[in-house]
Amino acid sequence: MSRVCCGKPEFSVMVGGDITGYDYKEISLQVETATKLNFVHVIKKKDDG
């Protein structure tokens, strides 16, 4: 299944900071608690840039 939001800046939100030790479920819960925005999914990936 292809998602139209993945990798497109107009449909994405990037969060930076030390998230070492947190898994996807914990990050998703924090995002849902902190904002009223409706997210389709949360992806945790390391950017070497």
PyMOL commands that set and color helices and strands:
alter all, ss='L'
color gray80, all
select helices_A, chain A and resi 9-11+24-34
alter helices_A, ss='H'
color red, helices_A
deselect
rebuild
show_as cartoon
